[in-house]
C-alpha cells in the first residue's frame, strides 16, 4: 500500500511532532509505504492536498487533530481522485477517532485499520454562507458553542479542559438571541442559546453532542438549545459527555439532510473547531461522499 500522509507536527500543542518517530515505525511495521508532507501554518493542509496528485497513491492519511482533518478535507473535496482516507489522531480533541475505532487512544490500532484496508462510506457536511462554502467531518455550530470554541483556542494548551473552561467562562455572560430555522419544510422562530449540526457523535474531544449520529446515514443531526438559565446550563453540562443532555426540556433534536438558519444578530460559524463564516447559513449532507478506514468491529 502506498500512502500520502499530510502530517501536522504542531497538532496537540506540539505533541504530534514528538510522536513522528513512533508513527514512522508503525507505518513500516504494517508495510505502508508512506510519503510525508508536513503542514507549516494554519490551513496549509488544504493547499498540500490540492497540489498533490492523489492518483499516485492508494490512500491519504491525515495525521493531526480535528482541525487537521478539516483542512485536508476542504482540499480533498475538490479533487477528482477520491482515494480512501486514513486517520492517525495525534491532535488535541481527536473527536472523529471515536467514531471509527473502539480503541481511540491506541495509535497503533489506527495504523492497523489502514493496513487492513477496511473502510466505510463517510458522509460529509457542506456549509454555504453568503461568501463561503466549506466542508466538515464532525460538526458545525454557532452561538454559545462558537463562543466556547473561541475560548478553547486561547487555552488549547490545557487539552480537553480548554473546552470545559470555555463553557464555564461563557456561561457567565450567557445571552439568547432570535433565530429562524428552516428544516424538513417547516420554519421555526426560536429564542436560541446555541445550535450544533453534526455528522458524527463527538466534538470537542469527549463531548457527545449528537448521540444518534452515524457517519454514513445520510442525515445531519441538529441539536437546538433554546432559552435556558445559567443554572440549568451548568447543571446540564456534565450530561454532554454521555449525550443525555439532549433529553432536557429546553433541547430539541432533529435529523434531516438539510437545514438553514437566519438571524439579525452577528453569529459566527465554527466547523470542526475552526472559525469560518457567519449566518445566514445553509447546511447539507453529502451522503457517502468519501471512503474512510474504520475498525472492522464497527
C-alpha positions in Angstrom: 0.0 0.0 0.0 1.3 3.4 -1.0 0.2 6.4 1.1 0.4 10.1 1.2 0.4 11.4 4.8 -0.4 15.1 5.5 1.2 15.5 8.9 0.7 18.4 11.3 3.6 18.4 13.7 2.1 21.2 15.7 -1.1 19.3 16.5 -1.8 18.5 20.1 0.2 21.6 21.2 3.3 20.1 19.6 2.7 16.5 20.8 2.3 15.3 17.2 5.9 16.3 16.3 7.3 14.2 19.2 5.3 11.2 18.1 6.6 11.3 14.5 9.3 8.6 15.0 6.7 6.3 16.5 4.3 6.9 13.6 7.0 6.2 11.1 8.0 2.9 12.9 4.3 1.8 13.0 3.8 2.5 9.3 6.9 0.5 8.4 5.7 -2.4 10.7 2.5 -2.6 8.8 4.2 -2.2 5.4 2.6 1.0 4.4 4.9 2.9 2.1 4.4 6.4 3.1 5.4 9.8 1.7 5.1 12.6 4.3 4.2 16.3 3.7 4.3 18.5 6.7 2.0 21.4 7.4 3.8 24.6 8.3 1.0 27.1 9.0 -2.8 27.3 9.6 -4.8 25.7 6.8 -1.6 24.6 5.0 -3.1 21.1 4.8 -5.8 22.4 2.3 -3.1 23.6 -0.1 -0.9 20.5 0.3 -3.7 18.1 -0.7 -4.8 20.4 -3.5 -1.3 20.3 -5.0 -1.0 16.5 -4.6 -1.5 14.0 -7.4 -3.7 11.6 -5.5 -3.9 9.1 -8.3 -0.3 8.2 -7.4 -1.4 6.8 -4.0 -3.7 4.1 -2.6 -4.7 6.1 0.5 -4.5 9.6 2.0 -3.5 9.6 5.7 -4.3 12.6 7.9 -2.1 12.8 11.0 -3.2 15.5 13.3 -6.4 16.6 15.2 -9.9 17.7 14.2 -8.5 20.9 12.7 -6.1 19.0 10.5 -8.9 16.8 9.2 -11.0 19.9 8.4 -8.1 21.5 6.5 -7.3 18.4 4.4 -11.0 17.6 3.8 -11.5 21.1 2.3 -8.8 20.5 -0.2 -9.7 16.8 -0.8 -13.3 17.6 -1.7 -12.2 19.5 -4.8 -10.1 16.6 -6.1 -11.3 14.2 -8.8 -9.4 11.2 -7.3 -11.3 10.3 -4.1 -8.9 7.7 -2.6 -9.7 6.3 0.9 -8.8 8.4 3.9 -7.0 7.1 7.0 -6.7 8.9 10.3 -3.9 8.9 12.8 -5.2 11.0 15.7 -2.3 13.0 17.3 -4.2 16.2 18.0 -6.0 17.7 21.0 -9.6 16.7 20.6 -9.4 13.8 18.0 -13.2 13.7 18.1 -13.7 11.7 14.8 -11.4 9.0 16.0 -14.1 7.8 18.5 -16.5 7.2 15.6 -14.1 5.0 13.6 -12.3 3.0 16.3 -13.2 1.2 19.6 -9.7 1.9 20.8 -9.4 5.7 20.1 -6.3 6.1 22.4 -4.3 3.4 20.7 -2.3 4.9 17.8 -1.1 1.5 16.5 -4.7 0.5 16.1 -5.3 3.3 13.6 -2.3 2.2 11.5 -3.6 -1.3 11.7 -7.0 -0.2 10.5 -5.4 1.4 7.4 -3.3 -1.7 6.7 -6.4 -3.9 6.9 -8.0 -1.8 4.1 -11.4 -1.9 5.8 -13.5 1.3 5.1 -16.9 2.7 5.3 -18.5 5.3 3.0 -18.4 8.5 5.0 -20.9 11.4 4.8 -19.5 15.0 4.6 -21.3 18.1 5.8 -21.4 21.1 3.4 -21.8 24.6 4.6 -22.8 27.6 2.5 -22.7 31.1 3.8 -23.0 34.4 1.9 -19.5 34.3 0.6 -18.0 31.0 1.6 -18.5 27.2 1.0 -16.7 24.7 3.1 -17.0 21.1 4.3 -16.8 19.4 7.7 -16.5 15.9 9.1 -17.6 16.2 12.7 -19.9 19.2 13.3 -20.5 22.8 12.8 -22.2 25.2 15.2 -22.9 28.7 16.3 -24.0 30.7 19.3 -22.7 29.5 22.7 -20.7 26.7 21.2 -18.7 29.0 19.0 -18.0 31.2 22.0 -16.7 28.2 23.8 -14.6 27.3 20.8 -13.0 30.8 20.7 -12.2 30.5 24.4 -10.9 26.9 23.9 -8.5 28.1 21.2 -6.9 30.6 23.7 -6.4 27.8 26.2 -5.6 24.9 23.9 -2.5 24.1 25.8 -4.8 22.8 28.6 -6.0 19.9 26.3 -9.6 18.8 26.7 -10.1 21.0 29.7 -9.8 24.1 27.4 -13.4 23.4 26.2 -14.6 22.9 29.8 -13.1 26.2 30.8 -14.7 27.8 27.8 -18.2 26.6 28.9 -17.7 28.0 32.4 -16.4 31.4 31.3 -19.1 31.8 28.6 -21.9 30.8 30.9 -21.2 33.9 33.0 -22.1 36.1 30.0 -24.8 33.9 28.6 -27.4 35.6 26.3 -30.1 34.2 23.9 -30.9 35.6 20.5 -33.8 35.3 17.9 -33.2 32.6 15.3 -35.2 31.3 12.4 -34.7 27.7 11.3 -36.0 26.1 8.1 -35.9 22.3 8.3 -38.0 19.4 6.7 -40.2 22.0 5.0 -41.1 23.8 8.3 -40.0 27.2 9.6 -39.4 27.7 13.4 -38.9 31.0 15.2 -36.7 30.4 18.2 -35.1 32.2 21.2 -31.8 30.4 20.9 -28.7 29.7 23.0 -26.8 27.5 20.6 -27.1 25.1 17.7 -24.9 22.2 16.7 -25.2 20.4 13.4 -23.4 17.1 13.4 -22.2 14.3 11.2 -20.5 12.3 13.9 -21.3 11.7 17.6 -18.4 13.6 19.2 -16.9 17.0 19.1 -14.5 19.0 21.4 -12.8 15.8 22.4 -15.1 13.7 24.5 -18.4 15.7 24.2 -21.2 13.5 22.7 -23.1 16.3 21.0 -25.1 14.1 18.8 -25.8 10.7 20.4 -27.9 9.5 17.4 -25.5 10.4 14.7 -23.9 7.9 12.3 -21.2 8.8 9.9 -22.9 7.0 7.0 -26.7 7.5 7.5 -27.1 10.4 5.0 -28.5 12.7 7.7 -27.4 15.7 9.7 -28.1 15.6 13.5 -29.3 19.1 14.6 -29.4 19.9 18.3 -31.2 23.2 19.2 -30.7 24.5 22.7 -33.4 27.1 23.4 -33.6 29.7 26.1 -32.0 28.4 29.3 -30.8 29.8 32.6 -27.2 29.8 33.6 -28.0 27.4 36.4 -29.8 25.0 34.1 -26.9 25.1 31.6 -24.2 24.4 34.2 -26.4 21.7 35.8 -26.9 20.1 32.3 -23.3 20.5 31.1 -21.9 17.2 32.6 -24.6 15.3 30.6 -23.0 16.4 27.4 -20.3 13.7 27.8 -22.7 10.8 27.6 -25.2 12.6 25.3 -28.1 12.6 27.8 -28.3 16.4 27.7 -30.5 16.1 24.6 -33.3 14.8 26.8 -33.6 18.2 28.6 -36.8 20.1 28.2 -35.0 23.1 26.6 -33.3 20.9 23.9 -34.8 19.9 20.5 -33.2 17.2 18.4 -33.8 16.9 14.7 -32.5 14.7 11.8 -32.6 16.0 8.2 -30.5 16.0 5.1 -30.5 19.9 5.0 -31.2 22.8 7.3 -31.0 26.6 7.0 -30.6 29.4 9.7 -31.1 33.1 9.7 -30.8 35.8 12.4 -30.4 39.5 12.6 -27.6 39.1 15.1 -23.9 38.6 14.2 -23.3 34.8 14.7 -20.0 33.2 13.7 -19.9 29.6 12.5 -17.4 27.1 13.9 -16.9 24.0 11.8 -14.8 21.2 13.4 -13.4 23.7 15.9 -12.4 26.3 13.3 -13.8 29.8 13.0 -15.1 30.3 9.5 -18.2 32.0 8.0 -21.3 33.6 9.6 -25.1 33.4 9.4 -27.2 33.2 7.3 -26.1 29.7 6.6 -27.4 26.6 4.7 -26.0 23.2 5.8 -26.5 20.0 3.9 -25.1 16.4 3.9 -23.2 14.8 1.1 -24.2 11.2 1.6 -21.4 8.6 1.3 -19.1 11.2 -0.2 -15.8 9.6 0.7 -14.3 6.4 1.9 -12.8 6.4 5.4 -10.9 3.5 7.1 -12.7 2.2 10.2 -12.2 -0.6 12.8 -13.6 -3.9 11.4 -15.8 -4.3 14.5 -17.7 -1.0 13.8 
